Amino acid sequence: MVADARIDAEREQMTVMPLGEDFPDIRQGVRKICAEYPGEYWREKDEKSAYPAEFVRALTQAGYLGALIPESYGGAGLPVRAGTVILEEIHAAGCNAGACHAQMYIMGTLLRHGSEAQKRKYLPGIASGELTLQAFGVSEPTTGTDTTQLKTRAVRQGEHYVVNGQKIWTSRALYSDLMLLLARTTPAEQVKKRTDGISVFLVDLKKSRGQGVEIRPIKTMVNHNTTQVFFDDLKVPAENLIGEEGKGFRYILDGMNAERILVASEGIGDARWFIEKAVKYAGERVVFGHPIGKNQGIQFPIAKAYASLQAADLMVRKAAALFDDGKDCGAEANMGKMLAAEASWEAAEACMNTYGGFAFAREYDIERKWRETRLLRTAPISTNLILAYVGQHVLGMPRSY
């Protein structure tokens, strides 16, 4: 009887991980929107390095970008798993959520650590799309992923903080009303732990441009609208400090798990798109008297990519289930992101090889998606850093850096 009671208790504690096409209504709604933005739309934006404002507006008006904001602040109050479904379907349709996905996860730091006054002031506007919070000022030219060594300083002067420094790879800064900014409020040499002395601020980019903020676009191989941002005696109201001064680093860590899970779902969607394209073409393309899909040299890489996709999908679902259940999911979020990035790249390569020379023709959209999905192996965290995390924090091996 005691054993039975223990088993029943454990079952109640179990995290439910949905399988199959969960959130079917959301999937259908996203697919309907994406159908209005075919390959021609994305090719034009890519060629002009233009922002897909119309696509972002459609997702915003449908409520998808505010899906994770609680209903009490004007959002839909949906779990992270619903967010992954939205982004997965966008990418599976051949579209790209890079222009707007940050609206889902950047607000998490504000939601979890901001004051009630801050949440009431900003979250309803973010949920409705009246305000865009797309920019996250973290990386710097000289520190990269070593966030604890960032050089941007914020010094308290009366009712303001004065910010000086530079951020790089700050995507969407030109199209965002607000920026979540990480800056040192205490010099590194004056803190006991290297993660201390870092604070998080909300910066009003609309008011600040030309008043202490300069934004310069960076041309890259993908149309990701990324920039570098310069701060020159920028005054940020003290009321825009999120949480306590000096504790910003730990505030953004839980948000990074959500970011990894959500971005991983884009890799899942990309892999689906590549595999569907490859399978269809392999069955239609006839060379030497039979469909090329009959050849194991074509068939096996696609099949292998499909197996990798299924494995990655399970890990991403597990990470989302743990996150939504309020449980520790750092390992699963990181591994899910890595597996999804690798699966999408494997599928991209299989699709490129299946199409052969035609894959390089822009009209097929394969080379565009191939370029876009390659980014996932580098950002928002690289495969090597994830392996280092697993080696140290999961397997208990010595720190490698």
Order of alpha helices (4+ residues) and beta strands (2+ residues): alpha-alpha-alpha-alpha-alpha-alpha-alpha-alpha-beta-beta-beta-beta-beta-alpha-beta-beta-beta-alpha-beta-beta-alpha-alpha-alpha-alpha
